[in-house]
Amino acid sequence: MGEFVWSVCAVGHHQINMYTASLLMGGNVRVGLEDNLYLEKDVMAKNNAEQVAKVVRIARELGREPAAQDEPVKSWV
C-alpha cells in the first residue's frame, strides 16, 4: 500500500483555523472562493489568489512547502 494522503476543505468563518490545524497534523488543504468569500473577519477576499497566498504563508510559517501547480497528487491507490 502507498502513502495515504488526506486533506481538509473547510467552509465558513473557521476555515483558516481548520486549515492551520490540518497543516500542523500533516494534512493538506484546499482553498477557494467557492468555500468562503472572506479572507478574514469582515474582509472579503478579492479573488482566489488572495486566499491561496494567505494559506501558503501560513504553511511556510509552519515549515510546510506547498505543492507546485504541476506536481501530481499522491494517492493511496
Summary of the structure (lengths in Angstrom):
residues: 77
radius of gyration: 12.9
end to end distance: 7.2
largest distance: 44.8
contacts: 165
relative contact order: 0.22
helix: 31%
strand: 12%
